[in-house]
Amino acid sequence: MDIETRIVTWDQGAVDLFGYRPEDVVGENARFIFTPQDIGQHAPEAEATNAIANRTTPDERWHVRKDGSLFWAMGLMMTLNDDDGRHVGFAKLIRERSPPK
């Protein structure tokens, strides 16, 4: 993601997990993976702010797939810096932890 949490790249793992293709999401703000409740509580912004303050921030929460279904996941947001140490974006790692069906 860029510094405003717009998606810059979307790999096959993200396609498999969320159901969106890269052309559906590149350039979009990553808020759409959060539940409406988390968006209302400003969780996406808090996560980015915490990552900036601490270089990384872990989370465990529900996320939303393209079809509207929810899954429980452990995540880690990390800041990305250029060679001069300037913040240029974020990386988000997500691991689904929902119980098997």
N, C-alpha and C positions, 0 to 999 in steps of 0.2 A: 504494500500500500504506500501511497505517497504521504506527505506530511499532513494532509487533510483526510486521511483514511479512505481515499479513493483507490479502488483496486487497480493495480498496474499489471500484475500477472496472476493467472489462475491455472493451476496445474491439474493433471488427471486425477490426482487424489481428491482435490476439491470438487471436481466434476462428479466423481463417484459418491462423495459424501453428501453434497448439497443438491445435486441434480441440475445445476446450471452449467451451460457451456461458457467458455471464455468470452465469446462474442455477446453473451447475455449480460455479463457483469463487468468487464474491463471498462474502467472509467466511472463506474458507479461507486457511491459511498458504501462501505461494508456494513452499514447498520442493518441491512436487510437480513443478515444471518441471526440477528438477535430477536428475542420475543418482543411483542408489543409492550409487555410489562417492563422488560429491561430497558427498552427505548424510552418509555415514559419516566423511568428512574435515572435516565442519562448514563446507563452502564457503559455504552460504547465510548462516550467521551471520558468517563472516569478511568476506563481501562487504558486509553491512550495517554491521559495525563499521568497515571501511575507508571506507565512504561517509560515515559520521558523522565520522570523523577528518579526512577530506580533502574533504568536500562532494560528491565524486564518486569512483567507482572503476570503471575499465574491466575487462572480462574477455573471454576467448575460451574457450569450452568447449562440450561437448555438452549439449544440452537434450533433454527427453523430451516427446513428443506424447501425446495422449490414447490413441492406438492402440499406444503403447509404442515407436514408432519414434524413432530419435535423429536430431538434426540439429545441425550445427556452427554456432555463432553468435558474433557479436561483440556484447557488451552494455555498457551503461553504467548504473550505479545512481547516482541522485542523491538527496540529501536534500531534503525539502520543509520549509520553515519558514514560520511564520505572520508576521504584520506586526511582531511584537515580536522576531522572530529565533529563536523556540523551535522546536525540531525537532518536526514533527507527522506525518512520514511519509516515504515514498520514492516515487520514480518509477523505473521500469526500462524502458529502451529496448533492444530486441533486434533484430538484423538477421541473418537467416539467411545463412550463408556456405558452406553445403554445396555441393559441386560439382553441376552439373546432371546429371540422370539421362538 
